Amino acid sequence: MKNRLRVLRAEYDWTQEDLAEKLGVSRQAIIAIEKEKYDPSLTLAFKIARLFQSSIEQVFLYQDSQKARGV
Amino acid sequence: MYIVCYFGSRVLEAQINMKENSRDRKLLAISAVVGLAWVAASLVLKLLTLPIPARLLIGIVPIALLFYQIVAIFRYVRSQDEFLRRISLEALAFAFPVGLLGVFILGLLMRSGIAIQLDFMDAGYLLIAGYIAGYFLAYRRYQ
């Protein structure tokens, strides 16, 4: 799943550690989410969206795997 | 005021990090004690000829410590965030089949007389090695 976490974090001028602390997760989790290697749980996704005063859709972009491959 | 807030937040951050580190250190210390007790008990039971009650008592010490370690690991995993917990679970999911496969392979090799004769407890080391390898692989996958 694609996300705008890195962009939003940059807009707020927060470090990965700042964001991790605000969300109550590890910095490794933030790194993995930003690299789009890990999709957060719904609870964490809501927390992230609320922290950036956005909706989940504004932060995370769901792409159907088949559409993403152009099938 | 800003400087005070900044340093305050830094001190708080350092304390949070220290708490996490101390949790890591505690688990490592418990694991080291369990490991030492396990090795010591194994050596004593192998080298010394003792009466059965004494042997049982020596055997129970590392088991009791191991039980405490399992409780500590559960607490540790519960204190982790969802991402690190997922890595721990993936490591376990990797360790079980790999450990099982290793046990079966070694068992068959031992029965056929090819492999060296190993102890029943050595299966535990295979599981631990599988867990470490699984943790490493899962961690790398997400980085």
Backbone of each chain as ProteinMPNN parsed JSONL, in Angstrom:
{"seq_chain_A": "MKNRLRVLRAEYDWTQEDLAEKLGVSRQAIIAIEKEKYDPSLTLAFKIARLFQSSIEQVFLYQDSQKARGV", "coords_chain_A": {"N_chain_A": [[0.836, -1.193, 0.0], [0.525, 2.172, -0.883], [1.773, 5.22, 0.581], [1.682, 8.542, 2.105], [3.324, 9.224, 4.107], [5.995, 10.014, 4.597], [6.13, 12.451, 3.259], [4.18, 13.95, 4.608], [5.265, 13.951, 7.144], [7.545, 15.408, 6.708], [6.389, 17.847, 6.071], [5.388, 18.602, 8.529], [7.698, 18.868, 9.818], [8.906, 16.87, 11.396], [10.972, 14.426, 12.941], [11.728, 10.944, 12.291], [11.844, 9.733, 14.702], [10.464, 11.518, 16.342], [7.886, 11.233, 15.332], [7.456, 8.528, 15.814], [7.445, 8.52, 18.583], [5.202, 10.109, 19.118], [3.216, 8.486, 18.153], [3.516, 6.262, 19.634], [4.993, 4.059, 18.883], [7.741, 2.026, 17.6], [10.792, 3.341, 16.133], [11.643, 1.806, 14.061], [9.27, 0.796, 13.083], [8.123, 3.055, 11.913], [9.987, 3.565, 9.912], [9.675, 1.259, 8.327], [7.01, 1.561, 7.521], [7.113, 3.948, 6.093], [8.779, 3.18, 4.018], [7.08, 1.609, 2.714], [7.0, -1.069, 3.206], [5.697, -2.254, 5.147], [2.371, -2.596, 6.102], [0.392, -0.708, 8.182], [-1.716, -1.528, 11.053], [-5.31, -1.127, 11.204], [-5.988, 0.456, 13.36], [-3.579, 1.805, 13.941], [-3.269, 3.122, 11.532], [-5.448, 4.883, 11.586], [-4.656, 6.399, 13.787], [-2.363, 7.619, 12.769], [-3.461, 9.102, 10.655], [-5.129, 10.845, 12.074], [-3.282, 12.211, 13.565], [-2.025, 13.734, 11.648], [-4.093, 15.289, 10.952], [-5.792, 14.429, 8.896], [-7.671, 12.411, 6.555], [-7.844, 8.819, 6.398], [-7.651, 8.028, 3.747], [-6.286, 10.129, 2.651], [-3.782, 9.778, 3.534], [-3.039, 7.092, 3.165], [-2.913, 5.039, 0.293], [-4.792, 2.83, -1.26], [-4.121, 0.255, -3.481], [-5.322, -1.937, -5.816], [-3.834, -5.065, -6.203], [-3.774, -6.287, -8.727], [-4.52, -4.208, -10.424], [-2.428, -2.509, -9.971], [-0.42, -3.894, -11.195], [-1.206, -3.647, -13.727], [-2.924, -5.467, -14.879]], "CA_chain_A": [[0.0, 0.0, 0.0], [1.315, 3.415, -0.95], [1.382, 6.204, 1.603], [2.326, 9.855, 2.03], [3.813, 9.476, 5.468], [7.264, 10.753, 4.568], [5.816, 13.823, 2.829], [3.459, 14.609, 5.706], [6.22, 14.131, 8.256], [8.417, 16.523, 6.306], [5.578, 19.067, 6.184], [5.293, 18.935, 9.961], [9.081, 18.995, 10.278], [9.148, 15.904, 12.464], [11.884, 13.331, 12.62], [11.074, 9.634, 12.438], [11.762, 9.459, 16.139], [9.368, 12.343, 16.854], [6.626, 10.614, 14.914], [7.335, 7.253, 16.537], [7.093, 8.838, 19.975], [3.825, 10.61, 19.143], [2.309, 7.37, 17.865], [3.766, 5.197, 20.605], [5.564, 2.878, 18.216], [9.194, 2.1, 17.463], [11.264, 4.039, 14.933], [11.702, 0.796, 12.998], [7.925, 0.703, 12.496], [7.952, 4.224, 11.041], [10.852, 3.34, 8.744], [9.056, 0.224, 7.492], [5.777, 2.104, 6.915], [7.528, 4.941, 5.092], [9.332, 2.47, 2.855], [5.958, 0.827, 2.188], [7.286, -2.497, 3.367], [4.786, -2.75, 6.178], [1.086, -1.9, 6.176], [-0.009, -0.671, 9.603], [-3.069, -1.982, 11.388], [-6.322, -0.086, 11.021], [-5.883, 1.36, 14.518], [-2.405, 2.669, 13.763], [-3.545, 3.97, 10.365], [-6.32, 5.961, 12.074], [-3.838, 7.259, 14.657], [-1.489, 8.404, 11.885], [-4.303, 10.066, 9.937], [-5.594, 11.87, 13.026], [-2.121, 13.023, 13.956], [-1.782, 14.683, 10.563], [-5.388, 15.946, 10.706], [-6.23, 14.027, 7.559], [-8.419, 11.152, 6.544], [-6.971, 7.68, 6.053], [-7.444, 8.031, 2.282], [-5.302, 11.169, 2.303], [-2.444, 9.3, 3.948], [-2.78, 5.78, 2.552], [-3.554, 4.856, -1.011], [-4.925, 1.408, -1.539], [-4.119, -0.112, -4.901], [-5.562, -3.349, -6.074], [-2.559, -5.604, -6.699], [-3.876, -6.558, -10.169], [-4.517, -2.925, -11.112], [-1.074, -1.968, -9.851], [0.423, -4.574, -12.185], [-1.759, -3.336, -15.039], [-3.604, -6.655, -15.422]], "C_chain_A": [[0.878, 1.254, 0.0], [0.861, 4.358, 0.158], [2.198, 7.487, 1.461], [2.958, 10.221, 3.369], [5.08, 10.331, 5.48], [7.026, 12.235, 4.225], [5.159, 14.588, 3.976], [4.397, 14.9, 6.873], [7.145, 15.305, 7.959], [7.675, 17.86, 6.433], [5.488, 19.536, 7.633], [6.681, 19.108, 10.6], [9.376, 18.098, 11.489], [10.182, 14.891, 11.999], [11.111, 12.017, 12.76], [10.879, 9.307, 13.917], [10.629, 10.253, 16.79], [8.033, 11.665, 16.581], [6.385, 9.304, 15.674], [6.879, 7.499, 17.97], [5.636, 9.284, 20.076], [2.819, 9.477, 18.935], [2.463, 6.22, 18.854], [4.239, 3.914, 19.963], [7.087, 3.056, 18.104], [9.558, 2.864, 16.181], [11.345, 3.074, 13.743], [10.346, 0.674, 12.293], [7.697, 1.858, 11.52], [8.769, 4.04, 9.757], [10.181, 2.361, 7.777], [7.793, 0.742, 6.807], [6.148, 3.091, 5.804], [8.074, 4.275, 3.83], [8.289, 1.591, 2.171], [6.237, -0.673, 2.211], [6.317, -3.117, 4.37], [3.517, -1.91, 6.178], [0.623, -1.893, 7.63], [-1.415, -1.215, 9.812], [-4.029, -0.815, 11.202], [-6.225, 0.946, 12.156], [-4.728, 2.335, 14.331], [-2.611, 3.614, 12.573], [-4.434, 5.15, 10.767], [-5.526, 6.947, 12.928], [-2.977, 8.201, 13.817], [-2.308, 9.502, 11.195], [-4.74, 11.195, 10.863], [-4.454, 12.804, 13.414], [-1.83, 14.087, 12.898], [-3.065, 15.417, 10.137], [-5.88, 15.688, 9.281], [-7.111, 12.791, 7.676], [-7.447, 10.035, 6.142], [-6.643, 7.694, 4.552], [-6.415, 9.077, 1.852], [-3.871, 10.741, 2.65], [-2.08, 8.011, 3.22], [-3.573, 5.627, 1.26], [-3.588, 3.37, -1.32], [-4.957, 1.171, -3.041], [-4.365, -1.593, -5.012], [-4.297, -3.918, -6.707], [-2.591, -5.863, -8.203], [-3.825, -5.253, -10.964], [-3.114, -2.336, -11.119], [-0.139, -2.59, -10.878], [-0.064, -4.328, -13.601], [-2.434, -4.51, -15.685], [-5.08, -6.33, -15.652]], "O_chain_A": [[1.831, 1.374, 0.77], [-0.281, 4.301, 0.614], [3.239, 7.523, 0.806], [3.1, 11.398, 3.702], [5.21, 11.255, 6.283], [7.629, 13.134, 4.812], [5.532, 15.723, 4.276], [4.326, 15.956, 7.502], [7.48, 16.09, 8.845], [8.25, 18.867, 6.846], [5.511, 20.735, 7.91], [6.799, 19.452, 11.776], [10.004, 18.517, 12.461], [10.254, 14.547, 10.82], [9.993, 11.987, 13.276], [9.89, 8.693, 14.316], [9.924, 9.749, 17.665], [7.178, 11.539, 17.458], [5.272, 9.015, 16.112], [6.035, 6.776, 18.499], [4.922, 8.892, 20.998], [1.713, 9.508, 19.474], [1.631, 5.314, 18.898], [3.93, 2.818, 20.43], [7.634, 4.097, 18.466], [8.74, 3.009, 15.273], [11.148, 3.46, 12.59], [10.276, 0.476, 11.08], [7.146, 1.665, 10.436], [8.292, 4.327, 8.659], [10.125, 2.601, 6.571], [7.529, 0.406, 5.652], [5.568, 3.069, 4.718], [7.855, 4.752, 2.717], [8.576, 0.919, 1.181], [5.775, -1.429, 1.357], [6.146, -4.335, 4.429], [3.569, -0.682, 6.245], [0.477, -2.952, 8.241], [-2.197, -1.343, 8.869], [-3.612, 0.334, 11.06], [-6.362, 2.148, 11.931], [-4.879, 3.539, 14.535], [-2.178, 4.766, 12.607], [-4.201, 6.281, 10.341], [-5.693, 8.161, 12.817], [-2.869, 9.395, 14.097], [-1.909, 10.666, 11.157], [-4.721, 12.364, 10.478], [-4.636, 14.011, 13.569], [-1.435, 15.206, 13.225], [-3.103, 16.074, 9.097], [-6.317, 16.595, 8.573], [-7.269, 12.212, 8.751], [-6.366, 10.296, 5.614], [-5.516, 7.413, 4.145], [-5.758, 8.929, 0.822], [-2.896, 11.278, 2.124], [-0.965, 7.855, 2.723], [-4.732, 6.029, 1.158], [-2.567, 2.744, -1.6], [-5.719, 1.804, -3.772], [-3.69, -2.402, -4.374], [-3.748, -3.328, -7.638], [-1.582, -5.691, -8.887], [-3.193, -5.175, -12.018], [-2.664, -1.754, -12.106], [0.791, -1.951, -11.372], [0.578, -4.743, -14.566], [-2.524, -4.571, -16.912], [-5.837, -7.189, -16.105]]}, "seq_chain_B": "MYIVCYFGSRVLEAQINMKENSRDRKLLAISAVVGLAWVAASLVLKLLTLPIPARLLIGIVPIALLFYQIVAIFRYVRSQDEFLRRISLEALAFAFPVGLLGVFILGLLMRSGIAIQLDFMDAGYLLIAGYIAGYFLAYRRYQ", "coords_chain_B": {"N_chain_B": [[12.331, 29.766, 27.14], [11.604, 28.067, 25.074], [13.999, 26.715, 24.782], [14.139, 25.402, 27.237], [11.892, 23.736, 26.986], [12.729, 22.255, 24.796], [15.036, 20.947, 25.752], [13.808, 19.603, 27.815], [12.103, 17.866, 26.416], [14.024, 16.359, 25.137], [15.287, 15.12, 27.306], [13.167, 13.582, 28.225], [12.804, 11.945, 26.02], [15.233, 10.601, 26.031], [14.879, 9.221, 28.377], [12.756, 7.537, 27.692], [13.959, 6.009, 25.694], [15.907, 4.865, 27.279], [14.339, 3.349, 28.965], [13.337, 1.446, 27.169], [15.744, 0.293, 26.39], [16.568, -0.714, 28.845], [14.664, -2.645, 29.234], [15.33, -4.38, 27.185], [17.894, -5.043, 28.052], [17.298, -6.32, 30.451], [15.94, -8.616, 29.624], [17.96, -9.812, 28.154], [19.798, -10.262, 30.216], [18.378, -12.084, 31.808], [18.191, -14.18, 29.983], [20.896, -14.805, 29.7], [21.496, -15.706, 32.283], [19.828, -17.942, 32.419], [20.943, -19.466, 30.37], [23.549, -19.913, 31.401], [22.902, -21.32, 33.76], [21.758, -23.54, 32.615], [23.899, -24.705, 31.18], [25.673, -25.139, 33.326], [24.171, -26.907, 34.954], [23.88, -29.036, 33.172], [26.556, -29.841, 32.866], [27.249, -30.543, 35.513], [25.441, -32.639, 35.976], [26.349, -34.432, 34.102], [29.027, -34.885, 34.725], [29.314, -35.421, 37.498], [28.622, -37.925, 39.965], [25.754, -38.233, 41.507], [23.232, -38.554, 44.119], [19.795, -39.445, 43.283], [17.705, -37.579, 44.203], [19.233, -35.209, 44.49], [20.118, -34.872, 41.882], [17.716, -34.44, 40.589], [16.956, -32.032, 41.749], [19.001, -30.338, 40.865], [18.453, -30.434, 38.164], [15.974, -29.204, 38.099], [16.421, -26.51, 38.645], [17.441, -24.96, 36.291], [15.155, -25.341, 34.743], [13.116, -24.037, 36.151], [14.103, -21.45, 35.994], [13.996, -21.155, 33.255], [11.257, -21.186, 32.858], [10.615, -18.763, 34.059], [11.938, -17.134, 32.285], [10.407, -17.515, 29.983], [8.014, -16.304, 30.761], [8.994, -13.709, 31.011], [9.667, -13.217, 28.358], [7.138, -13.267, 27.159], [6.026, -11.0, 28.386], [7.734, -9.096, 27.388], [7.267, -9.242, 24.611], [4.608, -8.469, 24.605], [4.912, -5.83, 25.308], [5.951, -4.725, 23.086], [5.578, -2.841, 19.989], [3.119, -3.094, 17.299], [4.503, -3.682, 14.953], [7.068, -4.714, 15.664], [6.153, -6.861, 17.104], [5.006, -8.352, 15.124], [7.278, -9.111, 13.688], [8.477, -10.746, 15.605], [6.546, -12.778, 15.72], [6.659, -13.739, 13.106], [9.231, -14.716, 13.136], [8.925, -16.813, 14.933], [7.14, -18.366, 13.472], [8.794, -19.103, 11.44], [10.802, -20.442, 12.793], [9.603, -22.768, 13.867], [8.775, -24.713, 11.721], [11.306, -24.936, 10.465], [12.979, -25.775, 12.547], [11.699, -28.181, 13.146], [12.054, -29.575, 10.756], [14.842, -29.744, 10.777], [15.194, -31.363, 13.04], [13.966, -33.742, 12.197], [15.564, -34.395, 9.977], [18.101, -34.707, 11.187], [17.42, -36.766, 12.948], [16.791, -38.865, 11.184], [19.26, -39.128, 9.895], [20.794, -39.903, 12.074], [19.598, -42.346, 12.697], [20.235, -43.751, 10.444], [22.856, -43.974, 10.826], [24.67, -42.164, 9.922], [24.924, -39.496, 10.834], [26.398, -37.727, 13.636], [25.932, -38.791, 17.03], [23.424, -37.198, 18.708], [22.07, -35.33, 21.481], [18.786, -35.513, 22.951], [17.94, -33.043, 23.867], [19.171, -31.295, 22.181], [17.522, -30.563, 20.156], [16.232, -28.327, 21.005], [18.154, -26.336, 20.687], [18.201, -26.158, 17.962], [15.699, -25.042, 17.47], [16.018, -22.565, 18.707], [18.071, -21.513, 17.151], [16.718, -21.411, 14.736], [14.769, -19.528, 15.378], [16.31, -17.223, 15.783], [17.433, -16.927, 13.24], [15.054, -16.598, 11.788], [14.087, -14.224, 12.899], [16.027, -12.437, 12.087], [15.75, -12.618, 9.28], [13.066, -11.774, 8.937], [13.24, -9.198, 9.951], [14.99, -8.021, 8.144], [13.46, -8.127, 5.871], [11.583, -6.137, 6.177], [13.034, -3.828, 6.158]], "CA_chain_B": [[11.237, 28.806, 27.331], [11.727, 27.076, 24.012], [15.179, 25.895, 25.084], [13.771, 24.523, 28.356], [10.998, 22.711, 26.411], [13.522, 21.412, 23.917], [15.848, 20.053, 26.585], [12.87, 18.731, 28.538], [11.67, 16.79, 25.514], [15.192, 15.493, 24.885], [15.477, 14.296, 28.517], [12.069, 12.605, 28.212], [13.12, 11.003, 24.946], [16.337, 9.761, 26.512], [14.335, 8.31, 29.391], [11.978, 6.507, 26.984], [14.933, 5.107, 25.078], [16.584, 4.13, 28.348], [13.394, 2.338, 29.432], [13.332, 0.361, 26.18], [17.029, -0.385, 26.486], [16.64, -1.473, 30.091], [13.832, -3.832, 29.015], [16.165, -5.266, 26.372], [19.001, -5.534, 28.894], [16.739, -7.248, 31.441], [15.674, -9.881, 28.939], [19.27, -10.396, 27.834], [20.386, -10.74, 31.471], [17.645, -13.309, 32.185], [18.598, -15.225, 29.037], [22.272, -15.206, 30.034], [21.443, -16.493, 33.528], [19.228, -19.241, 32.058], [21.957, -20.188, 29.596], [24.612, -20.35, 32.317], [22.343, -22.353, 34.64], [21.55, -24.721, 31.769], [25.222, -25.301, 30.928], [26.212, -25.613, 34.615], [23.409, -28.094, 35.369], [24.228, -30.128, 32.247], [27.906, -30.314, 33.194], [27.222, -31.217, 36.827], [24.73, -33.914, 35.837], [27.137, -35.321, 33.255], [30.339, -35.2, 35.3], [29.284, -35.901, 38.878], [27.679, -38.987, 40.31], [25.012, -37.736, 42.668], [21.961, -39.276, 44.344], [18.695, -39.001, 42.398], [17.056, -36.316, 44.621], [20.129, -34.079, 44.178], [20.114, -34.709, 40.425], [16.429, -33.819, 40.244], [17.013, -30.638, 42.215], [19.888, -29.606, 39.932], [17.743, -30.355, 36.886], [14.81, -28.307, 38.206], [16.859, -25.095, 38.709], [17.337, -24.275, 34.981], [13.771, -25.402, 34.232], [12.386, -22.944, 36.81], [14.592, -20.201, 35.386], [13.478, -21.122, 31.882], [9.854, -20.8, 32.983], [10.642, -17.316, 34.32], [12.349, -16.494, 31.027], [9.257, -17.542, 29.061], [7.103, -15.243, 31.226], [9.641, -12.428, 30.66], [9.558, -13.039, 26.899], [5.74, -12.889, 26.889], [5.869, -9.596, 28.795], [8.529, -8.292, 26.455], [6.554, -9.194, 23.322], [3.393, -7.657, 24.808], [5.281, -4.41, 25.412], [6.41, -4.252, 21.781], [4.523, -2.318, 19.121], [2.587, -4.112, 16.381], [5.495, -4.034, 13.935], [8.07, -5.614, 16.257], [5.45, -8.094, 17.468], [4.85, -9.116, 13.866], [8.579, -9.724, 13.396], [8.637, -11.853, 16.559], [5.661, -13.874, 15.308], [7.2, -14.327, 11.863], [10.417, -15.488, 13.534], [8.423, -18.07, 15.5], [6.566, -19.137, 12.362], [9.942, -19.625, 10.68], [11.581, -21.354, 13.647], [8.953, -24.059, 14.102], [8.999, -25.697, 10.641], [12.743, -25.146, 10.212], [13.467, -26.612, 13.656], [11.122, -29.509, 12.972], [12.75, -30.162, 9.617], [16.189, -30.066, 11.255], [15.098, -32.505, 13.958], [13.68, -34.944, 11.4], [16.748, -34.717, 9.166], [19.127, -35.255, 12.08], [16.919, -38.047, 13.447], [16.953, -39.868, 10.123], [20.703, -39.357, 9.7], [21.28, -40.665, 13.231], [19.108, -43.727, 12.568], [20.971, -44.43, 9.37], [24.239, -44.118, 11.282], [25.55, -41.203, 9.24], [25.184, -38.31, 11.671], [26.905, -37.953, 14.996], [24.846, -39.003, 17.979], [23.101, -35.973, 19.439], [21.183, -35.453, 22.63], [17.392, -35.124, 22.717], [17.8, -31.613, 24.161], [19.76, -30.487, 21.106], [16.417, -30.053, 19.327], [15.98, -26.965, 21.511], [19.116, -25.41, 20.07], [17.754, -25.963, 16.576], [14.574, -24.1, 17.499], [16.568, -21.236, 19.036], [18.785, -21.041, 15.946], [15.669, -21.096, 13.766], [14.133, -18.281, 15.791], [17.256, -16.115, 15.513], [17.487, -16.761, 11.773], [13.752, -16.074, 11.383], [14.008, -12.821, 13.329], [16.936, -11.698, 11.202], [15.148, -12.567, 7.942], [11.857, -10.935, 8.977], [13.685, -7.82, 10.167], [15.58, -7.541, 6.893], [12.388, -8.016, 4.878], [10.847, -4.879, 6.376], [13.921, -2.643, 6.201]], "C_chain_B": [[11.343, 27.67, 26.308], [12.878, 26.115, 24.316], [14.868, 24.909, 26.209], [12.891, 23.376, 27.835], [11.788, 21.72, 25.567], [14.337, 20.41, 24.743], [14.969, 19.089, 27.388], [12.446, 17.563, 27.679], [12.808, 15.814, 25.241], [15.43, 14.556, 26.073], [14.424, 13.199, 28.55], [12.349, 11.51, 27.187], [14.216, 10.028, 25.386], [15.84, 8.756, 27.536], [13.536, 7.185, 28.729], [12.924, 5.482, 26.37], [15.609, 4.235, 26.121], [15.679, 3.008, 28.865], [13.385, 1.156, 28.486], [14.62, -0.435, 26.258], [17.106, -1.238, 27.739], [15.792, -2.737, 29.983], [14.613, -4.869, 28.213], [17.247, -5.908, 27.232], [18.502, -6.562, 29.897], [16.521, -8.622, 30.813], [16.978, -10.589, 28.587], [19.914, -10.991, 29.078], [19.719, -12.046, 31.901], [18.084, -14.465, 31.288], [20.003, -15.733, 29.338], [22.289, -16.088, 31.273], [20.888, -17.887, 33.227], [20.255, -20.097, 31.314], [23.065, -20.751, 30.489], [24.124, -21.481, 33.218], [22.18, -23.664, 33.879], [22.877, -25.466, 31.541], [25.778, -25.908, 32.214], [25.518, -26.898, 35.05], [23.76, -29.292, 34.478], [25.586, -30.726, 32.588], [27.926, -31.099, 34.502], [26.571, -32.593, 36.697], [25.536, -34.931, 35.029], [28.398, -35.809, 33.973], [30.284, -35.833, 36.687], [28.264, -37.025, 39.068], [26.998, -38.589, 41.616], [23.766, -38.585, 42.895], [20.819, -38.64, 43.54], [18.004, -37.71, 42.89], [17.912, -35.085, 44.29], [20.141, -33.8, 42.676], [18.82, -34.024, 39.953], [16.434, -32.333, 40.576], [17.854, -29.788, 41.258], [19.198, -29.425, 38.578], [16.599, -29.359, 36.916], [15.224, -26.838, 38.147], [16.792, -24.415, 37.33], [15.926, -24.285, 34.4], [12.953, -24.249, 34.822], [12.8, -21.598, 36.221], [14.062, -20.028, 33.974], [12.006, -20.69, 31.872], [9.754, -19.287, 33.192], [11.004, -16.553, 33.039], [11.184, -16.444, 30.035], [8.257, -16.443, 29.438], [7.667, -13.878, 30.828], [9.532, -12.153, 29.167], [8.136, -12.623, 26.522], [5.51, -11.419, 27.228], [6.563, -8.668, 27.809], [7.785, -8.131, 25.127], [5.291, -8.346, 23.447], [3.709, -6.167, 24.848], [5.736, -3.839, 24.061], [5.251, -3.653, 20.988], [4.155, -3.391, 18.083], [3.61, -4.575, 15.348], [6.52, -5.042, 14.493], [7.434, -6.945, 16.677], [5.274, -8.986, 16.234], [6.153, -9.822, 13.508], [8.803, -10.919, 14.32], [7.79, -13.05, 16.14], [6.166, -14.547, 14.037], [8.425, -15.182, 12.165], [10.0, -16.832, 14.114], [7.873, -18.979, 14.402], [7.664, -19.752, 11.501], [10.645, -20.718, 11.487], [10.937, -22.735, 13.761], [9.166, -25.052, 12.955], [10.47, -25.976, 10.376], [13.343, -26.054, 11.293], [12.997, -28.044, 13.516], [11.833, -30.266, 11.848], [14.157, -30.613, 10.036], [16.195, -31.29, 12.149], [14.87, -33.797, 13.172], [14.898, -35.367, 10.578], [17.826, -35.362, 10.041], [18.724, -36.629, 12.617], [17.12, -39.155, 12.431], [18.428, -40.196, 9.883], [21.287, -40.184, 10.847], [20.862, -42.125, 13.126], [19.859, -44.49, 11.478], [22.457, -44.561, 9.703], [25.209, -43.153, 10.635], [25.933, -40.058, 10.172], [25.759, -38.693, 13.021], [25.722, -38.091, 15.949], [24.628, -37.74, 18.804], [22.134, -36.276, 20.574], [19.775, -35.018, 22.244], [17.21, -33.607, 22.89], [18.371, -30.715, 23.062], [18.705, -29.947, 20.149], [16.096, -28.612, 19.721], [16.897, -25.948, 20.869], [18.74, -25.117, 18.625], [16.628, -24.936, 16.506], [15.073, -22.682, 17.773], [17.277, -20.653, 17.811], [17.784, -20.631, 14.865], [14.997, -19.775, 14.088], [15.032, -17.083, 15.464], [17.328, -15.841, 14.012], [16.192, -16.139, 11.257], [13.605, -14.605, 11.722], [14.834, -11.949, 12.399], [16.309, -11.522, 9.812], [13.926, -11.644, 7.914], [12.241, -9.467, 9.122], [14.219, -7.22, 8.863], [14.504, -7.29, 5.832], [11.688, -6.656, 4.967], [11.73, -3.651, 6.362], [14.286, -2.164, 4.802]], "O_chain_B": [[11.193, 26.492, 26.633], [12.769, 24.901, 24.143], [15.267, 23.745, 26.159], [13.097, 22.212, 28.181], [11.551, 20.513, 25.613], [14.333, 19.207, 24.48], [15.325, 17.932, 27.611], [12.424, 16.418, 28.131], [12.595, 14.607, 25.126], [15.732, 13.376, 25.899], [14.721, 12.044, 28.857], [12.16, 10.322, 27.448], [14.141, 8.822, 25.153], [16.289, 7.611, 27.58], [13.62, 6.028, 29.143], [12.735, 4.273, 26.498], [15.855, 3.048, 25.906], [16.129, 1.901, 29.161], [13.421, 0.005, 28.919], [14.612, -1.665, 26.203], [17.64, -2.347, 27.713], [16.134, -3.773, 30.553], [14.574, -6.064, 28.506], [17.494, -7.112, 27.17], [19.179, -7.553, 30.17], [16.87, -9.651, 31.393], [17.087, -11.81, 28.706], [20.5, -12.072, 29.028], [20.392, -12.994, 32.306], [18.318, -15.579, 31.758], [20.275, -16.931, 29.248], [23.001, -17.091, 31.321], [21.41, -18.889, 33.716], [20.414, -21.286, 31.591], [23.465, -21.907, 30.352], [24.825, -22.472, 33.421], [22.426, -24.747, 34.411], [22.957, -26.685, 31.691], [26.285, -27.03, 32.215], [26.17, -27.858, 35.461], [23.916, -30.413, 34.961], [25.758, -31.945, 32.602], [28.529, -32.168, 34.595], [27.072, -33.583, 37.23], [25.422, -36.138, 35.242], [28.789, -36.97, 33.855], [31.111, -36.684, 37.016], [27.212, -37.065, 38.431], [27.608, -38.611, 42.685], [23.295, -39.258, 41.978], [20.871, -37.467, 43.172], [17.738, -36.825, 42.076], [17.391, -34.054, 43.866], [20.17, -32.646, 42.248], [18.825, -33.171, 39.066], [15.98, -31.497, 39.794], [17.474, -28.676, 40.893], [19.345, -28.388, 37.931], [16.278, -28.74, 35.902], [14.464, -26.004, 37.654], [16.139, -23.379, 37.207], [15.537, -23.376, 33.666], [12.204, -23.574, 34.116], [11.967, -20.724, 35.982], [13.725, -18.924, 33.545], [11.57, -19.936, 31.002], [8.919, -18.618, 32.583], [10.461, -15.486, 32.752], [11.0, -15.448, 29.334], [7.723, -15.747, 28.575], [6.933, -13.002, 30.37], [9.332, -11.012, 28.749], [7.94, -11.746, 25.68], [4.883, -10.685, 26.464], [6.05, -7.608, 27.45], [7.687, -7.028, 24.588], [4.937, -7.603, 22.532], [2.88, -5.339, 24.469], [5.888, -2.626, 23.91], [4.085, -3.923, 21.279], [4.789, -4.443, 18.001], [3.585, -5.729, 14.919], [6.795, -6.074, 13.881], [8.065, -8.001, 16.62], [5.381, -10.21, 16.31], [6.147, -10.977, 13.081], [9.26, -11.975, 13.882], [8.246, -14.192, 16.192], [6.109, -15.769, 13.906], [8.64, -16.225, 11.548], [10.62, -17.86, 13.838], [8.103, -20.188, 14.399], [7.469, -20.811, 10.903], [11.028, -21.762, 10.959], [11.633, -23.75, 13.752], [9.693, -26.139, 13.19], [10.848, -27.113, 10.095], [14.106, -26.974, 10.999], [13.752, -28.993, 13.728], [12.164, -31.443, 11.985], [14.599, -31.711, 9.698], [17.071, -32.148, 12.045], [15.5, -34.818, 13.445], [15.22, -36.553, 10.496], [18.386, -36.404, 9.702], [19.55, -37.534, 12.731], [17.565, -40.251, 12.772], [18.805, -41.352, 9.695], [22.145, -41.042, 10.641], [21.643, -43.03, 13.419], [20.084, -45.697, 11.574], [23.219, -45.18, 8.959], [26.424, -43.295, 10.773], [27.104, -39.695, 10.288], [25.623, -39.826, 13.481], [24.641, -37.562, 15.691], [25.527, -37.276, 19.505], [21.483, -37.32, 20.616], [19.6, -34.238, 21.309], [16.441, -32.973, 22.167], [18.087, -29.518, 23.022], [18.957, -28.991, 19.417], [15.736, -27.788, 18.88], [16.481, -24.836, 20.544], [18.925, -24.008, 18.125], [16.595, -24.082, 15.62], [14.614, -21.72, 17.156], [17.116, -19.48, 17.476], [17.978, -19.634, 14.17], [14.688, -18.991, 13.19], [14.573, -16.068, 14.94], [17.29, -14.693, 13.57], [16.221, -15.262, 10.394], [13.066, -13.827, 10.934], [14.407, -10.873, 11.981], [16.332, -10.432, 9.242], [13.765, -10.838, 6.997], [11.641, -8.596, 8.493], [13.937, -6.07, 8.528], [14.615, -6.378, 5.012], [11.257, -6.1, 3.956], [11.236, -2.536, 6.535], [15.019, -1.186, 4.657]]}, "name": "protein", "num_of_chains": 2, "seq": "MKNRLRVLRAEYDWTQEDLAEKLGVSRQAIIAIEKEKYDPSLTLAFKIARLFQSSIEQVFLYQDSQKARGVMYIVCYFGSRVLEAQINMKENSRDRKLLAISAVVGLAWVAASLVLKLLTLPIPARLLIGIVPIALLFYQIVAIFRYVRSQDEFLRRISLEALAFAFPVGLLGVFILGLLMRSGIAIQLDFMDAGYLLIAGYIAGYFLAYRRYQ"}
